[in-house]
């Protein structure tokens, strides 16, 4: 009889408040980062019962993740601010910044520098190096074709000597050299893709206040709204997901500022309210056909006035600013 193996998983989530100073408009942003903790247990038979400790283990995993992120982020920022140039540990720094990668300023709509592509571990070659990496393989390919044509012309002319063979082999050599150079160039380029602190860089990259600062004392508490950004009367917002063939049947989860407000299928809409003037609407995840595939879309940054009603349209994986009404769109 075949042995039955059953795996049980338990996941917990926490909204951790954090703040940073926008490097562009110099205003403080109070936002939340979503952290997940997970624990699993594999049982050798369907008759076995779960130990009942998965909930405790998942919470412990969540707390460890939050604590390590906080400590690691502080250490990396301290390392950056204590030097004028150098190489922080790129992959480690990117890991600590990952929970805050969807940050966007609610006042100017711009993403902070530390959430950009230079912190993802991907190479950032200069235009000169990029052009060099493409032109040399192309030149090798063109040279190879040219040598092949010359060798063929020599052969068809009746001169069946060693010259044609030498030119033909040279063509193969040029083609092979171009391919090898391209492979080596790409590998070296990946290794050189690091975040460097150079003299004259944007002050946000060396100013600790412009990096995420976690507020661990108020986990799962509402994010504070500055007095100057509070509305005297809450504004109503209707989010409409217009029908479309693209992503039809895909469920979208929406988050306004720090609050999950609901999910929308194709052609549905929902009503919510906001107590602040400047807002960010996120599409936090798209679960396609109940699979594990998720897609995050660019958020919509907008401002509303006290007691007004705004209408937001979302279609085919993007916001439609021209169809939105009752608001001032800052960025999307």
FISESE-374127 format. One line per field, with one value per residue (C-alpha): y negated, x, z. Coordinates in Angstrom, 1 decimal, always signed. Example, Ala and Ser with C-alpha at 12.3 -4.5 7.8 and 13.67 -1.06 7.14 Angstrom:
2
py c(+4.5, +1.1)
px c(+12.3, +13.7)
pz c(+7.8, +7.1)
***
This chain:
332
py c(+0.0, -3.4, -5.7, -8.9, -12.1, -15.2, -18.7, -21.4, -25.0, -28.0, -31.6, -34.8, -38.4, -41.7, -45.3, -47.0, -50.8, -52.7, -56.2, -57.9, -61.4, -61.8, -62.8, -64.8, -66.9, -66.4, -65.4, -62.6, -59.5, -57.2, -53.9, -50.2, -47.2, -43.7, -40.9, -37.2, -34.3, -30.7, -27.3, -23.8, -20.3, -17.1, -14.0, -10.5, -9.3, -10.8, -9.3, -11.4, -14.7, -18.0, -18.8, -22.1, -24.1, -25.5, -28.7, -29.3, -28.5, -30.8, -33.7, -33.0, -33.0, -36.3, -37.9, -36.7, -38.1, -41.5, -41.7, -40.6, -43.0, -45.9, -45.1, -44.4, -47.5, -49.7, -48.1, -48.6, -52.2, -52.8, -51.3, -53.5, -56.7, -56.1, -56.0, -58.3, -55.5, -51.7, -48.6, -47.6, -43.9, -44.3, -41.2, -41.5, -45.1, -44.3, -41.6, -44.0, -46.6, -44.1, -44.6, -48.3, -48.0, -49.3, -52.6, -55.7, -59.3, -60.3, -63.9, -63.9, -60.4, -59.5, -56.3, -56.7, -56.0, -53.0, -51.2, -51.5, -49.0, -49.8, -47.9, -44.7, -43.1, -43.6, -45.1, -48.7, -49.1, -52.5, -53.2, -52.9, -49.4, -48.3, -49.4, -47.7, -44.4, -44.4, -45.7, -43.4, -40.2, -41.8, -42.7, -39.2, -37.8, -40.2, -39.4, -35.7, -36.1, -38.2, -35.6, -32.8, -34.7, -35.4, -31.7, -30.6, -33.0, -31.7, -28.1, -28.8, -30.6, -27.3, -28.2, -25.2, -26.0, -26.2, -30.0, -29.3, -26.8, -29.2, -32.0, -29.7, -28.5, -32.2, -32.9, -30.1, -31.5, -35.1, -33.8, -31.6, -34.5, -36.8, -34.3, -33.7, -37.4, -38.0, -35.2, -36.5, -40.1, -39.2, -37.2, -40.0, -42.5, -40.6, -40.4, -44.2, -45.1, -46.6, -49.6, -52.0, -55.2, -57.8, -61.4, -63.7, -61.2, -62.1, -62.9, -60.4, -57.6, -58.7, -60.3, -57.8, -59.7, -59.0, -55.2, -53.2, -53.5, -50.7, -51.5, -48.1, -49.5, -50.0, -46.8, -46.3, -49.8, -52.4, -54.6, -58.1, -60.9, -64.3, -67.0, -69.1, -66.1, -65.2, -65.8, -67.6, -65.3, -61.9, -61.6, -58.7, -56.7, -54.3, -51.9, -50.5, -47.6, -48.0, -44.8, -43.7, -40.5, -40.8, -39.4, -38.3, -36.0, -37.3, -38.6, -41.9, -42.8, -46.6, -48.5, -52.1, -53.6, -51.1, -49.4, -46.4, -47.5, -44.5, -42.4, -43.0, -40.7, -41.8, -44.3, -44.8, -47.9, -48.8, -51.8, -53.0, -56.2, -58.1, -60.5, -62.0, -64.3, -62.5, -58.9, -55.9, -53.1, -49.8, -46.7, -44.4, -41.2, -39.4, -35.7, -34.1, -31.1, -30.6, -29.8, -31.1, -33.6, -37.2, -40.4, -43.9, -47.0, -50.6, -52.4, -55.4, -58.5, -61.1, -63.9, -64.5, -67.3, -67.1, -65.7, -65.0, -61.8, -60.4, -57.7, -55.5, -53.2, -50.2, -48.1, -45.4, -45.7, -49.5, -52.6, -54.9, -58.4, -60.0, -58.2, -59.1, -62.0, -64.0, -63.9, -65.4, -62.7, -63.1, -60.0, -56.5)
px c(+0.0, +1.4, +2.4, +0.4, +2.4, +0.5, +2.0, +0.2, +1.2, +0.2, +0.9, +0.5, +0.8, +1.6, +1.5, +4.6, +4.5, +7.5, +8.4, +11.0, +11.7, +11.1, +14.3, +12.4, +9.8, +11.4, +8.1, +7.7, +5.8, +4.2, +3.4, +3.2, +5.2, +3.6, +5.5, +4.6, +5.6, +5.2, +5.5, +4.9, +4.6, +4.9, +3.0, +3.7, +0.1, -3.3, -4.2, -1.7, -2.8, -1.0, +0.9, -0.9, +2.2, +2.2, +0.5, +3.2, +6.0, +4.6, +4.4, +7.9, +9.1, +7.2, +8.8, +12.3, +11.8, +10.7, +13.5, +16.3, +15.0, +15.0, +18.5, +20.0, +18.5, +19.9, +23.3, +23.4, +22.3, +24.9, +27.5, +26.4, +26.4, +29.8, +31.7, +32.1, +32.6, +32.6, +30.5, +27.9, +26.9, +24.5, +22.4, +22.0, +21.0, +18.4, +16.9, +16.4, +14.8, +12.5, +9.5, +9.5, +10.0, +6.5, +7.0, +5.9, +5.6, +2.0, +2.8, +4.9, +4.2, +7.8, +9.5, +12.5, +16.0, +16.6, +13.5, +14.9, +16.6, +20.1, +19.3, +17.9, +21.2, +20.8, +23.7, +23.6, +26.1, +26.9, +25.7, +29.3, +29.7, +26.3, +27.2, +30.5, +28.9, +26.5, +28.7, +31.7, +29.6, +27.8, +31.1, +32.3, +29.2, +29.5, +33.2, +32.5, +29.9, +32.3, +35.1, +32.6, +31.6, +35.3, +36.1, +33.1, +34.1, +37.6, +36.3, +33.8, +36.5, +38.4, +41.2, +40.9, +44.0, +44.7, +43.8, +40.1, +40.2, +42.2, +39.7, +36.8, +38.3, +39.0, +35.3, +34.4, +37.0, +35.5, +32.0, +33.1, +35.2, +32.1, +29.9, +32.6, +33.1, +29.4, +29.1, +32.1, +30.8, +27.4, +28.9, +31.2, +28.5, +26.3, +29.0, +29.7, +26.0, +26.4, +25.2, +28.1, +28.3, +30.2, +31.0, +28.2, +25.4, +21.9, +21.9, +19.0, +21.4, +23.6, +20.9, +19.6, +16.3, +15.5, +15.7, +12.8, +12.7, +10.5, +8.1, +8.0, +6.0, +2.8, +2.6, -0.9, -1.9, -3.3, -0.7, -0.9, -2.1, -0.5, -2.9, -2.3, -3.3, -6.5, -9.9, -12.6, -15.2, -14.2, -14.2, -15.9, -14.1, -15.6, -13.2, -14.5, -12.8, -14.0, -14.7, -11.9, -10.8, -7.2, -6.9, -10.5, -11.3, -8.3, -9.1, -7.4, -6.8, -6.8, -5.2, -5.7, -2.8, -2.4, -5.9, -7.0, -10.3, -11.4, -11.0, -12.5, -13.2, -13.8, -16.7, -17.1, -16.7, -16.5, -17.0, -14.6, -13.7, -10.5, -9.7, -6.7, -6.1, -3.1, -3.6, -2.0, -4.1, -2.2, -3.2, -1.4, -1.8, -3.3, -4.0, -4.6, -6.8, -6.1, -2.4, +0.6, +1.4, +1.1, +1.6, +2.0, +0.9, +2.0, +0.0, -2.1, -1.2, -3.9, -5.4, -9.1, -10.9, -13.0, -16.5, -16.1, -16.7, -14.0, -14.2, -11.3, -11.2, -8.9, -8.8, -6.5, -3.9, -3.6, -5.3, -7.1, -6.3, -8.4, -11.5, -11.0, -13.0, -13.2, -9.5, -6.1, -3.8, -0.3, +1.3, +0.6)
pz c(+0.0, -1.0, +1.8, +2.0, +2.7, +3.7, +4.1, +6.2, +6.1, +8.2, +7.3, +9.4, +8.3, +10.0, +8.8, +10.2, +10.1, +8.9, +7.8, +5.6, +4.3, +0.6, -1.2, -3.7, -1.8, +1.6, +3.3, +5.8, +4.6, +7.1, +5.4, +6.1, +5.0, +4.8, +6.4, +6.3, +8.5, +7.5, +9.1, +7.6, +8.8, +6.8, +8.0, +6.9, +6.9, +6.5, +9.9, +11.7, +13.3, +13.1, +16.2, +16.7, +16.9, +13.4, +14.5, +17.2, +14.7, +12.0, +14.5, +15.6, +12.0, +11.4, +14.5, +13.4, +9.9, +11.2, +13.8, +11.3, +8.7, +11.2, +12.5, +9.1, +7.5, +10.3, +9.9, +6.1, +6.4, +9.0, +6.7, +3.8, +5.9, +7.4, +4.1, +1.1, -1.4, -1.4, -1.9, +0.7, +0.5, -2.4, -2.2, +1.6, +1.4, -1.3, +0.9, +3.8, +1.4, -0.3, +2.1, +1.3, -2.5, -3.3, -1.4, -3.2, -1.9, -1.2, -1.8, -5.1, -6.4, -6.8, -5.7, -3.4, -4.9, -2.6, -4.1, -7.7, -10.0, -8.6, -5.5, -7.1, -7.9, -11.6, -13.5, -14.4, -17.3, -18.8, -22.4, -23.5, -22.1, -23.3, -26.8, -26.6, -25.4, -28.4, -31.2, -30.8, -31.2, -34.2, -35.7, -35.3, -37.0, -39.9, -40.3, -40.3, -43.1, -45.1, -44.8, -45.7, -48.8, -49.8, -49.3, -51.4, -54.2, -54.2, -54.4, -57.2, -59.2, -59.5, -57.1, -54.8, -52.8, -49.0, -49.1, -49.3, -46.4, -44.3, -44.9, -44.2, -40.9, -40.0, -40.5, -38.0, -35.6, -35.8, -35.2, -32.2, -30.7, -30.9, -29.1, -26.4, -25.8, -25.4, -22.8, -20.8, -21.0, -19.7, -16.8, -15.8, -16.1, -13.7, -11.1, -11.4, -10.8, -7.3, -5.5, -5.0, -3.0, -5.1, -4.2, -5.4, -5.2, -4.2, -0.5, +0.0, -0.6, +2.4, +4.6, +7.1, +7.4, +3.8, +4.3, +5.9, +9.7, +11.2, +14.1, +15.9, +18.8, +16.7, +14.6, +13.1, +14.3, +11.9, +10.3, +11.8, +9.5, +9.8, +11.0, +7.8, +5.7, +7.6, +5.9, +8.0, +6.3, +4.9, +1.1, -0.7, -3.3, -5.8, -7.5, -10.7, -12.5, -16.1, -18.1, -20.4, -22.2, -20.8, -17.3, -17.4, -14.5, -12.5, -9.0, -8.0, -4.3, -3.6, -0.7, +0.0, +2.0, +4.9, +4.6, +2.6, +1.1, -0.9, -4.1, -7.5, -10.4, -13.9, -14.1, -10.4, -8.2, -4.5, -2.3, +0.4, +2.3, +3.1, +6.0, +4.4, +1.4, -0.2, -0.9, -2.6, -4.1, -4.6, -6.5, -4.0, -5.9, -8.8, -8.2, -11.6, -11.7, -7.9, -8.7, -6.9, -9.6, -8.4, -10.3, -8.7, -10.7, -10.3, -7.6, -8.2, -6.2, -5.9, -3.7, -2.8, -1.1, +2.1, +1.6, -2.1, -4.1, -6.4, -9.0, -10.0, -13.0, -13.4, -16.5, -18.0, -15.3, -15.2, -13.9, -16.3, -15.2, -18.0, -16.8, -13.1, -11.7, -8.5, -7.7, -8.5, -9.9, -8.7, -10.3, -11.4)
***
